[in-house]
Amino acid sequence: MPGFHPIRLIRKALARAPPVIRQPDATDLKAVNVAFVAAIKTQMSHDQAMEAAIGGGFQQFGAIELAVLRHYGLPERGHLVDVGCGSGRLAQPLSAWLKGSYLGIDLVPDLVAHASRISARPDWRFEVIDHIGIPEANGSADMVCFFSVLTHLLHEQSFWYLEEARRVLKPGGRLVFSFLEFREPGHLQIFRDTVTSAKRANLQPLNTFIERGAIEVWARELGLRVVDIRDGGDAVVTEGALGQSLCVLEKAA
Ligand SMILES: C[S@@+](CC[C@H](N)C(=O)[O-])C[C@H]1O[C@@H](n2cnc3c(N)ncnc32)[C@H](O)[C@@H]1O
C-alpha cells in the first residue's frame, strides 16, 4: 500500500513513549530465580541466604520431605530425581539414608553448589539447568520429586515437567509434588501476599495455585495413576505436615 510503512509508524510511536522500567520477564525462570537469590544474598550471610532462599525451615521441612518420600515407597537403594533441589534441604537428610543414587537439579548455581557441599555425597549428581528439563535417561528413576517447585511455574511449564518426569520414571515409578490450592485456608494468605507483591511489581518467582481438577485432567492426559492427594495440613508422616498440599502419581508398571 503506497505511503503505509508500519515499521516507521512503530518507530515513531516508540520514540514518543516514556522510558520503560525493565523487569525480568516472569517466564524467564532462570533470570527471575537467580536475581531472587542474589537479592537475598545482599541481606545476610551466604549460608543464611542459602537457607532463606528456599523458604527456610531447613531441618524441619527437610526431615518431612524425606519421610514423605519414604512413606510413598522410595527404595533405600533406588534412584531419586529431585527437581528444584534448591540448597539441599532434602538432599542433606537424604544423604544419611539413601544408599542408592540421586540427581538434584536447579536453575540457581549458588543453591546447587550449597546442596552439593552440605550433602557430601561425591557419588551423587548435582546439576544446574537453564529452563525446564530433566537431564536423565528414559526409565531410570524410581521416584521424581518436586517440593515447592510447581508452585512457581505456569501450568504449561508444570505439565511439561510432569511429561519429563514420566519419561525418566521406571515402569511403576512414582512422582511426588507439592502444590498450593485455593481450598486450603492456609494457602489463601500466600495468594493475598502475591496480589500485594504484584501491585508493587516486586521481583519474585511466581506463586501458582493448582486445583485438584486440573491435576486429575493432567494425570489422565499423561496416563498416570493418581495414588494420593492430601491437604497441606495433613500430617502424612509423624515428622509433621508439609504445609503445601501433596500429590503422588504413578507410571504404569
Ligand atoms: C521454594 S524452593 C524449594 C527447594 C527444594 N525443593 C526444597 O523443598 O527445599 C524452589 C526451588 O525451585 C527452583 N526452580 C524454580 N523453577 C525451576 C525450574 N524450572 N527447574 C528447576 N528448578 C526450578 C528454584 O530455583 C528453587 O531452588
The ligand as an ORCA input file, in Angstrom:
! r2SCAN-3c Opt
* xyz 0 1
  C      10.903    -22.982     47.218
  S      12.368    -23.641     46.548
  C      12.264    -25.333     47.066
  C      13.580    -26.043     47.052
  C      13.561    -27.521     47.439
  N      12.739    -28.306     46.542
  C      13.128    -27.690     48.860
  O      11.999    -28.119     49.114
  O      13.911    -27.328     49.729
  C      12.027    -23.739     44.808
  C      13.244    -24.138     44.005
  O      12.844    -24.444     42.680
  C      13.822    -23.948     41.810
  N      13.215    -23.848     40.467
  C      12.302    -22.959     40.038
  N      11.988    -23.185     38.752
  C      12.714    -24.266     38.375
  C      12.856    -24.986     37.159
  N      12.199    -24.627     36.064
  N      13.686    -26.039     37.130
  C      14.390    -26.405     38.235
  N      14.316    -25.749     39.403
  C      13.492    -24.695     39.476
  C      14.243    -22.638     42.430
  O      15.478    -22.182     41.950
  C      14.275    -23.041     43.905
  O      15.525    -23.543     44.282
*
